Every structure is written in structure tokens, then in C-alpha cells.
Amino acid sequence: MKDKILKLGIYVFVSLVPFSSVFAQSHDQVESIINKAISQAGGGSTWHDNGALIVHEFQKRYEEGGVVVVDLTHTMNTDGSGYRIELSRQGRTLVYGWDGMDFWATVDGKPGDDDEVREARRVISDAYFRFSLPFVLESDLDGLEYSGTDSYYGKKTEVLKITYDQGPADRYFSGHADAHGDHSSGNDHNANSEHQAEGEHGGGHGHGGEEYFFHFAENGDLVKVYFSHHGDGTYETLLYKNIKKVGGINREHIRTLFRPDGNIHYESFFSKIEFSNSVDSRIYEKP
């Protein structure tokens, strides 16, 4: 009986060693990919030292009634302490803001209602997350896992996966002092084409279990994000193109979002991208 117990103990000990070793290798692999991506993008210190990012975005949205053109100007502090979007769509002018404590909105110069403030929260938090990639992933190293390789227009990509328990508004803007929420890792990766998406477009935003797959090219550029953030199991795809260096930081100049059915939701063309350390913080304040 003692021999059996001894053998069992040895078996358990031996079986645990490879598992911990594999886990350590996986974590090292994730860290290596993220470090390479951040370095390729210009470096975290350069990103933060640049202060504020200013982007003019021309967006073509493919909606049921036809193509809708939207003009947007984003001004955001790279540390998340302030964000302002000026948006023109179908004759309406909207301004969405985050002042470091609260979200706010105006419509044609008048204060927005609760729905419009909620829309400001959604739009700003998504935009901040997407513009801040890959730099924000450095704080997610423990939640990211290696998910194998895939391809982007025939070129190999390495894929990292994470499942967030909270949406970007809660991760980056709730209390601001505690910017990042909890997250947990998942397992399977199923993104075989440049714009694969399954099922129908889902409902509400900010549900739990937001699953993301980040695709990195061999040089470290983030070129594709395959994600589900509606909590309903449907996936959308962001493609990044025409990546150029601005202010020492690599920025995509074209971004395309595909719906879960594989059709284009919108195309964004960034005609002006610049960094500044002289943005007046008062532009983030609620009027």
C-alpha cells in the first residue's frame, strides 16, 4: 500500500512539472509578442510622452438605408484622463466628452439626454481602446494567452486571446484611478479568414465575457482584431491597413469593421493624425 502511495506521489509530482513548464513558456511567449508589438509601435514611453492624440476620421457606414458619411475629430489624452469627439452626421453635430470623471454629450449645441450620454460612453470607450492598442495590452499580460497562428492576406500572424469581464468603459474609465478591470483567459480560436464572422449582429453593449483575438504580423504590427463584445456569441472583425509612423508611433490610416455576417459595417479613413503636448484640458470639460 505504501508503495502504491509513493508511486502515486511521484506520478503527481512528475506530471505537474511539465504543466508548470508549459505555462511558463506560454507566458514568456505572450510577453515576447507584446513587447515586440509595443516596440514596433514606437514604445510605451513614446506613446505616453506624446500627451494627446488628435485624429480626423472620415467614416463610410454601410447601413440599411444606404451609405452614411460621418466626419469625426478625436482628441484624447493617451493616459485616458480626457477625451472629446466632435461628430457630424446627416446634418447633425454631436460632441461627446469624458472629463476624467463623467461622460457628457451635446447635440446641435444643446445638452444631450441620458441615451446620448450613454452613447458617448460607448463610443468614447471603444475608440480609446482601439486607438490605444497595442499599448494597453501591456497591463493584460496575465490574462492573455497564446492562441496559435493564422494569416492576414496570406501572411502569417501570431494570435493572442483574452476574455474581459468588463467592457472598455469600465476597464479604463470607472474611477479612472483604478483603470483596469479583472479579466480571465479562455481557450478556443476560430478566426480563419480576413473577415470571418458568424451569426447575427447582437444587442446590448458592455455585457460580460468580451472575447478578443489579437493578430500580430511577423514584424510586430497589430493587423487584425477578431472579437465579440456583445455577450451573445457573435463576432466582428477589425482590419488595420496602411500603417505609418506618426510622432514616433505606428498608426493605421485605414480601418475596416466587418459585421458578424461578414459584410462591411464601416470603413474609416484617417486623414489627419498628430500628437500634441499643448492641448488645453478645458476642451474635455462639459459645456
N, C-alpha and C positions, 0 to 999 in steps of 0.2 A: 504493500500500500504506500509506504514511504517512497519507494522507487517511482511509483506512478505519479505521486505528487511532485517529486523532484523533477521528473521528466516534463510534467505539465508546466512547472515554473520556468524551466529552461526554454520550453517552446514559446511560452508567452513572452519571455524576455527577448528571444531572438526575433520573434515576429514583430515586436514593437520597434526594433531598431531600424529596419528598412522603412517603415512608415514615417518615422520622425525624420529620417534622412531625406525621403522623397518630399516631405512637407517643406523642409529647409531649402531643398533645391528649387522647389516651385516658388517659394517666397523670394529667393535670390533672383530667379528668372524674371519674376514680376518687377522687382526693384530695378533690375538691369534695363528692362524695356522702358519703364517710366523715366529713369534717369536719362536714357538715351533720347527719349521723346522731348523731355524738358530742355536738354542741352541743344538738340536740333532746333527747337522752337525759339531759342535765344537765351534760355536760362531764367530761373525763377527770380534772381535778384534784378535782372534787367526788366522783367515784367513789372515787378513792384516799384522799382525806381522810376519807371516811366510815369507814374502818377495816375493819369486819366487817359482812357482810350476814347477817341472820337471817331465815329463811323457813320458815313452816309450810305444808306441801303435803299436800292431800288428793287422792289419786290413784285413779281408777277404771280398772282394767285389764281389757280385753276378751280373755279367754283361752279356750282350747278348752273348759275345764270350766265356763265361765261368767264372771261379773263378779267380780273380786277387788279388794277395797278395801285400799289401802295408805296409812298415815299416815307422813309423814316430817317431820323437822325438820332443816333445813340451817343450819349455822353455818360461814361461810367468810370468811377474810381476803381482801380484794379484791386483794391483791398475790400471792395464791397460796401464801402461806407456811404456811397451816394450813386444814384442812377437816375437819368432823365431820358425819356424817349419823346420826341416830337414826331407826330404821325399825321399824314394827310391821306385820306381815303374817301373817294367818291364825294368830294365837296365838303367833307367834314374834317375839322382839325382837332386832334386829340393830343393831350400831353399827359404822359404817365410819369410818376415820380416816386422815388424812395429817398428819404432824407436821413437815413440811418436809424430811424425809429419807426416810421409809419410809411405806408404806401398812400398815394393820392392820385387823383385824376381830374382833368378839366376837359370839357367838350365845348368847342367853339367859344372858349374863354370863360365858360361858366363851370362851377364845381360839379364834378361827376357824382352820380348816385352810387349806392352800395355795389350794384352789379358792375359798374365801370371801375370802381376801386378794386374789386376782386379781379377784374380783367387786367388791370395794371399790375397787380401782384403776380398773376400768372405769366404775363408777357415779360415782365422785367426779370423774374427769377429764372425763366427758361433762357432768356437772352444772356444773362450774366453767366450762367453755367456754360453755355456754348461758346461764348467769347473767351472764357477763362480756361478752356481746355488747351493743352493737357495739364496746365499748372496746378489746377485744383485737385488733380488725381494724386498728387504727392502725399496729401493727408489721408488718402484712402488705401494706402499700401496694404494694410492688414485685411481689408475687405476684398481686394482684387484677387483674382485667381487666373492662372494661365489656362486658356481655352483652346490651344492648338493653333493651327494655321488655316488661312483661307486665301482668297485672292481678290484683287481690286483691278479690274480691267486687265486680267491676265497676269498681274504681278503679285507675288507672294506677300501676304500680310501676316503678322502675328497678332493674336486676338486675346484681349484681357476682358474678363467678365466681372461684373459686380451687381448685387441686388441691394438697392437702397430701401430702407424702411420709411424714409421721408422724401417728399418732393424737394426741389431746389429751394423754394421759398423758405421751408422750414430748416433746411440744412444750412443755408447761408445768410438768412436774414432774421430769423427768430432770435431776438435779444441781441443780435449782432456780436456781442462779446463772446458767445459760445456758438461759433458759426457752423460747426459741422455736427450733423445728427448721427445716430447709430446706423450701422448697415450690417448686412450679413451676406455671405457669399452663397452662390448657387452652383449648378453643375453643367447642364447641357448647353451646347451651342448649335444653333441651326440657322446659319445665315450663308447660304451657298451662292447667291448671286449679288450683283451690284445693287439691286433694289428689291430684294425678296421681301414680301410681306404677306401675311395670311390673315384670313377672317375679315370682319367688317370693322370700320372705324368706331372706337369705343366712346364711352360717355365721359364721366367726370374726370377732373384732374386732381392730382395730389393724393391719390389712393396709395396704400402701402404696396410694397413689393415691386418697385420700379426696377426693371431688369435692363442692363446696358451691356453691349459688347463693343469694345473699342478696337478698331483695326489700325495697326501701325505698319507703315511701309518699312522696307529694309533700312532706309536712311533715318527712320525715326519719326517721320511726318505722320500725324493723325489724318487719315484719309477717309474714314467711314465710321459711322456710329449706327448700330442696329439696336433698337431699343423699344421697350414697352413701358409707358408711364401712365397708362390709364387704369391699371389694375384689372383689366378684363382679358388679358392674354393676347391682345393684338399687338403687332409690331410695326414700327415705322423705321425708315432708313434715311440718314443724312449722309450725303456725299460732299466731300470737300475737294475743290479744284482750284487751279491757278494759284498755287501757294507761292507767295513772295515775301521778302523780308521788308518790314516797315519799322523804323525806330529800333532796329536790332531784334525784332520779334517776327517770326514767321506767321503770316496771316493768310487764310484762304480769301480769294477775291470772288469766288463763286461758290454758293452753297445750294444744294437741291434737297428738298424733303419729299420723300415718297410716302404715300398713304399705305395702310395695311393691304389694300388690294393691288399694290404695285404701280398705281398711277401717280403722276406728279401732283403734289399738293401745292407747292410753291417753289419758285426759283428766286434766289437772292443774288444781286449783283452789287458788290461793294465798290463804289466809285471813289470814295474818299476814306482813307484810313490814316489816322495820325495819332501820336501820343503828345500829351502836354502836361507840364507841371505848374501851369498858371491858370487852371480852370477855377473860376470863382465858385466856391462851395454854395453860395446863395442860390444858384440855379436849381439845386436839389430841393430847396425849401418849398413847402406848399404855398401857393399864392394866397 
